[in-house]
Amino acid sequence: MNALSPSPEPFQPHGLVGLWDMLEIYGAKFVSAIQALVTIEAFLLSADEKLMSALVDDESWSENISVLIVSCVAVGAKYTAKAAFRLQQSIEDKKCTYLDASRELRNIRDRLRDELQDAKLFGIHSDAAKYYDYAAPELIQNAFPRSCYDLEEASKCIAFDRSTAAVLHLMRGLEQPLETMAKSIGVNPKENWNSILNDIENAVRGKDREGNRTKYWEGRKEEHSFFAEACTHFFHIKNAWRNYASHAVKEKYTLDEAKKIYLHVTSFCEHLSSRLRYEDVA
């Protein structure tokens, strides 16, 4: 029987499945699994009695049922997943006749219908998939490991149109870069961005804590330019976005606003990671 070809990628039911692996149901595969089960049922309805007593030996059945199991787990249809898993095991153990499969498939279909009545399914259109799949570049991972979580969460928030949450994650993602920049020029990091940036600005201007001029940047023009530019950028981010987001001055951000801030912050983090590493100042 070739009703299930081409088969989806096989799934290992006894392996570990991460949270995002379960939540990430590719629509085409899920639809293919459902279509395959419908095709199997149609085939069984027209099968003669001799065939119904024969053992199921088509490996593609088990592969498609695997896709169904993962999809059911993701949408919370746990009883359907258990029934599908039992059918899969029976087929793999060579203990399932076509008649057995027909009965189990009807049971699986009915269970799935009942369980999906209470489930809410969310989809991501193709334009948003690039945000959902974002992973912090290796340069940022090495330079600011703590930032990666928030940058990646911000990206997923944009994919699901949670724009205000995305901006808050982006502001959190800048904490480690700011701390790293401060420590790298001898500034003691503080909880208050304004105080940290004022101290950094004084250091960039070549002043000590008493306001006296120093020769700290003598012969380091290129490095001085980098820190001066980064300090200015941080001030802009603080005044334009962080103050409004962190103190709830701005009620909410639109998706377009969040995307612009996301592009600015992720690009800025990449720029900072070209010269700074938290590991070097920790």
C-alpha positions as a printed NumPy array, in Angstrom:
array([[  0.   ,   0.   ,   0.   ],
       [  1.466,   3.391,  -1.03 ],
       [ -1.211,   5.694,   0.34 ],
       [  1.157,   7.437,   2.733],
       [  3.968,   8.325,   0.342],
       [  5.87 ,  10.557,   0.573],
       [  6.288,   9.896,   4.28 ],
       [  7.152,  12.663,   6.755],
       [ 10.445,  12.546,   8.632],
       [ 10.341,   9.727,  11.191],
       [  9.949,  10.594,  14.869],
       [ 11.506,   8.723,  17.788],
       [  8.741,   8.401,  20.403],
       [ 11.162,   7.276,  23.12 ],
       [ 13.535,  10.217,  22.637],
       [ 13.496,  13.541,  24.463],
       [ 11.369,  16.262,  22.871],
       [ 12.04 ,  19.887,  23.806],
       [  9.243,  22.328,  24.61 ],
       [  9.676,  24.352,  21.445],
       [  9.955,  21.144,  19.389],
       [  6.489,  20.172,  20.607],
       [  4.976,  23.613,  20.105],
       [  6.43 ,  23.925,  16.628],
       [  3.92 ,  21.986,  14.565],
       [  4.541,  22.435,  10.878],
       [  1.138,  22.779,   9.294],
       [  1.946,  20.706,   6.218],
       [  3.098,  17.714,   8.273],
       [  0.091,  17.799,  10.572],
       [ -2.294,  18.018,   7.637],
       [ -0.395,  15.207,   5.896],
       [ -0.777,  12.974,   8.939],
       [ -4.524,  13.603,   9.132],
       [ -4.89 ,  13.039,   5.397],
       [ -2.912,   9.834,   5.67 ],
       [ -5.223,   8.509,   8.384],
       [ -8.268,   9.416,   6.321],
       [ -6.724,   7.611,   3.328],
       [ -5.998,   4.547,   5.463],
       [ -9.573,   4.472,   6.732],
       [-10.924,   4.745,   3.193],
       [ -8.64 ,   1.924,   2.109],
       [ -9.768,  -0.277,   4.994],
       [-13.438,   0.324,   4.251],
       [-12.95 ,  -1.11 ,   0.775],
       [-10.664,  -3.978,   1.815],
       [-11.873,  -7.575,   1.535],
       [-12.155,  -9.957,   4.477],
       [ -8.93 , -11.791,   3.653],
       [ -6.88 ,  -8.611,   3.794],
       [ -8.523,  -7.459,   7.013],
       [ -7.182, -10.533,   8.796],
       [ -3.61 ,  -9.921,   7.552],
       [ -0.967,  -8.109,   9.612],
       [ -0.141,  -4.488,   8.861],
       [  3.425,  -4.419,   7.547],
       [  3.628,  -0.985,   5.943],
       [  6.381,   1.025,   7.722],
       [  5.003,   4.338,   6.462],
       [  1.953,   3.841,   8.699],
       [  4.145,   3.988,  11.801],
       [  6.018,   7.037,  10.524],
       [  2.838,   9.005,   9.86 ],
       [  1.35 ,   7.996,  13.182],
       [  4.535,   9.389,  14.801],
       [  3.77 ,  12.796,  13.301],
       [  0.238,  12.552,  14.642],
       [  1.515,  11.673,  18.138],
       [  3.811,  14.71 ,  18.31 ],
       [  1.078,  16.989,  16.983],
       [ -1.449,  15.663,  19.504],
       [  0.981,  16.173,  22.4  ],
       [  1.589,  19.758,  21.258],
       [ -2.105,  20.668,  21.177],
       [ -2.846,  18.905,  24.453],
       [ -4.735,  15.949,  22.982],
       [ -2.962,  13.513,  25.304],
       [ -5.519,  10.714,  25.157],
       [ -5.457,  10.713,  21.355],
       [ -1.656,  10.622,  21.502],
       [ -1.766,   7.612,  23.832],
       [ -4.168,   5.762,  21.558],
       [ -2.022,   6.543,  18.516],
       [  1.093,   5.394,  20.346],
       [ -0.552,   2.063,  21.221],
       [ -1.463,   1.559,  17.576],
       [  2.074,   2.409,  16.493],
       [  3.565,  -0.076,  18.976],
       [  1.167,  -2.783,  17.87 ],
       [  2.148,  -2.26 ,  14.221],
       [  5.883,  -2.266,  15.027],
       [  5.481,  -5.444,  17.112],
       [  3.725,  -7.147,  14.175],
       [  0.594,  -7.742,  16.262],
       [ -1.877,  -5.529,  14.425],
       [ -4.222,  -6.763,  11.729],
       [ -5.929,  -4.418,   9.313],
       [ -9.159,  -5.052,  11.194],
       [ -7.476,  -3.997,  14.468],
       [ -6.103,  -0.89 ,  12.776],
       [ -9.541,   0.016,  11.438],
       [-11.026,  -0.067,  14.927],
       [ -8.177,   1.882,  16.49 ],
       [ -8.237,   4.557,  13.785],
       [-11.93 ,   5.185,  14.388],
       [-11.165,   5.511,  18.101],
       [ -8.273,   7.917,  17.409],
       [-10.39 ,  10.061,  15.113],
       [-13.228,  10.316,  17.64 ],
       [-10.86 ,  11.101,  20.518],
       [ -9.094,  13.805,  18.508],
       [-12.399,  15.436,  17.61 ],
       [-13.468,  15.484,  21.277],
       [-10.146,  16.804,  22.595],
       [ -9.747,  19.543,  19.982],
       [-13.075,  21.075,  21.007],
       [-11.303,  22.663,  24.   ],
       [ -7.956,  23.415,  22.338],
       [ -6.806,  26.708,  20.823],
       [ -4.376,  26.439,  17.936],
       [ -2.16 ,  29.335,  16.862],
       [ -0.364,  29.654,  13.56 ],
       [  2.527,  31.824,  12.36 ],
       [  2.469,  33.098,   8.804],
       [  5.617,  32.72 ,   6.722],
       [  6.682,  36.379,   7.142],
       [  6.837,  35.93 ,  10.929],
       [  8.686,  32.603,  10.8  ],
       [ 12.079,  34.327,  10.505],
       [ 11.501,  35.924,  13.911],
       [ 10.314,  32.686,  15.482],
       [ 13.406,  30.846,  14.217],
       [ 15.89 ,  33.551,  15.251],
       [ 18.964,  32.451,  17.2  ],
       [ 21.489,  34.944,  18.529],
       [ 24.611,  35.03 ,  16.311],
       [ 27.686,  33.261,  17.626],
       [ 29.454,  36.594,  18.182],
       [ 26.721,  37.73 ,  20.598],
       [ 26.582,  34.292,  22.254],
       [ 30.283,  34.499,  23.037],
       [ 30.277,  38.151,  24.084],
       [ 27.014,  38.477,  26.022],
       [ 25.635,  35.02 ,  26.86 ],
       [ 22.997,  36.372,  29.276],
       [ 21.539,  38.564,  26.534],
       [ 20.766,  35.688,  24.187],
       [ 17.701,  34.522,  26.103],
       [ 16.007,  37.929,  25.972],
       [ 16.938,  38.634,  22.352],
       [ 15.522,  35.282,  21.281],
       [ 12.408,  35.702,  23.432],
       [ 11.885,  39.174,  21.945],
       [ 12.032,  37.614,  18.506],
       [  9.41 ,  35.011,  19.392],
       [  7.198,  37.731,  20.877],
       [  7.32 ,  39.585,  17.563],
       [  6.431,  36.376,  15.716],
       [  3.317,  36.055,  17.907],
       [  2.486,  39.786,  17.744],
       [  3.291,  40.406,  21.428],
       [  5.003,  43.692,  20.579],
       [  5.153,  45.368,  24.014],
       [  6.611,  42.206,  25.578],
       [  9.183,  42.132,  22.768],
       [ 10.387,  45.653,  23.622],
       [ 10.725,  44.779,  27.314],
       [ 12.824,  41.727,  26.441],
       [ 15.004,  43.854,  24.162],
       [ 15.688,  46.339,  26.943],
       [ 16.604,  43.465,  29.274],
       [ 18.898,  42.098,  26.583],
       [ 21.   ,  45.279,  26.75 ],
       [ 21.834,  44.944,  30.448],
       [ 24.901,  42.738,  30.023],
       [ 26.354,  44.757,  27.103],
       [ 26.015,  47.946,  29.162],
       [ 27.632,  46.328,  32.213],
       [ 30.453,  44.998,  30.036],
       [ 31.095,  48.385,  28.459],
       [ 31.168,  50.101,  31.855],
       [ 33.605,  47.633,  33.417],
       [ 35.888,  47.673,  30.378],
       [ 36.705,  51.379,  30.991],
       [ 36.808,  51.213,  34.753],
       [ 33.254,  52.34 ,  35.552],
       [ 31.428,  50.624,  38.412],
       [ 28.049,  49.373,  37.095],
       [ 24.962,  50.571,  38.968],
       [ 21.301,  49.592,  38.763],
       [ 20.34 ,  52.967,  37.351],
       [ 21.073,  53.342,  33.636],
       [ 21.308,  57.116,  33.875],
       [ 24.005,  56.978,  36.573],
       [ 25.985,  54.341,  34.691],
       [ 25.834,  56.277,  31.427],
       [ 26.813,  59.547,  33.093],
       [ 29.875,  57.839,  34.576],
       [ 30.692,  56.246,  31.211],
       [ 30.292,  59.615,  29.485],
       [ 32.74 ,  61.218,  31.928],
       [ 35.183,  58.384,  31.321],
       [ 34.78 ,  58.803,  27.557],
       [ 35.538,  62.517,  27.964],
       [ 38.737,  61.575,  29.736],
       [ 37.674,  62.707,  33.221],
       [ 38.225,  60.934,  36.517],
       [ 35.649,  60.725,  39.315],
       [ 36.611,  64.198,  40.549],
       [ 36.119,  65.657,  37.079],
       [ 39.806,  66.12 ,  36.35 ],
       [ 41.146,  65.552,  32.862],
       [ 43.26 ,  62.438,  32.321],
       [ 45.347,  61.003,  29.515],
       [ 43.341,  57.749,  29.498],
       [ 42.562,  57.916,  25.763],
       [ 45.927,  59.209,  24.605],
       [ 47.011,  57.26 ,  21.527],
       [ 43.705,  55.308,  21.449],
       [ 41.674,  57.384,  19.025],
       [ 39.884,  54.459,  17.351],
       [ 38.977,  52.842,  20.681],
       [ 37.8  ,  56.191,  22.055],
       [ 35.558,  56.646,  19.026],
       [ 33.98 ,  53.223,  19.601],
       [ 33.1  ,  53.955,  23.237],
       [ 31.908,  57.494,  22.514],
       [ 29.557,  56.209,  19.8  ],
       [ 28.321,  53.32 ,  21.988],
       [ 27.645,  55.663,  24.903],
       [ 25.617,  57.981,  22.669],
       [ 23.624,  55.015,  21.361],
       [ 22.845,  53.829,  24.874],
       [ 21.619,  57.309,  25.834],
       [ 19.314,  57.341,  22.805],
       [ 17.953,  53.887,  23.67 ],
       [ 17.418,  54.882,  27.304],
       [ 15.603,  58.116,  26.486],
       [ 13.612,  56.873,  23.511],
       [ 12.59 ,  53.378,  24.602],
       [ 13.855,  52.011,  27.924],
       [ 12.422,  54.74 ,  30.151],
       [  9.036,  54.511,  28.458],
       [  8.908,  50.693,  28.451],
       [ 10.348,  49.983,  31.906],
       [  8.296,  52.618,  33.73 ],
       [  5.075,  51.954,  31.794],
       [  4.996,  55.555,  30.527],
       [  4.079,  54.238,  27.087],
       [  0.976,  52.061,  27.303],
       [  1.907,  49.737,  24.462],
       [  4.068,  49.353,  21.374],
       [  2.775,  48.497,  17.92 ],
       [  4.242,  45.614,  15.962],
       [  5.949,  48.013,  13.532],
       [  7.521,  49.9  ,  16.426],
       [  8.721,  46.665,  18.029],
       [ 10.276,  45.495,  14.748],
       [ 12.209,  48.758,  14.37 ],
       [ 13.478,  48.586,  17.953],
       [ 14.338,  44.912,  17.486],
       [ 16.418,  45.673,  14.389],
       [ 18.211,  48.518,  16.16 ],
       [ 18.962,  46.567,  19.358],
       [ 20.104,  43.34 ,  17.696],
       [ 22.352,  45.276,  15.29 ],
       [ 23.748,  47.307,  18.192],
       [ 24.497,  44.143,  20.181],
       [ 26.349,  42.684,  17.199],
       [ 28.344,  45.91 ,  16.874],
       [ 29.278,  45.882,  20.584],
       [ 30.201,  42.202,  20.499],
       [ 32.862,  42.942,  17.866],
       [ 34.994,  44.589,  20.601],
       [ 33.525,  43.663,  23.994],
       [ 33.222,  40.356,  25.861],
       [ 31.707,  39.985,  29.3  ],
       [ 34.126,  37.169,  30.034],
       [ 37.041,  39.614,  29.761],
       [ 35.75 ,  41.927,  32.509],
       [ 33.835,  39.518,  34.796]])
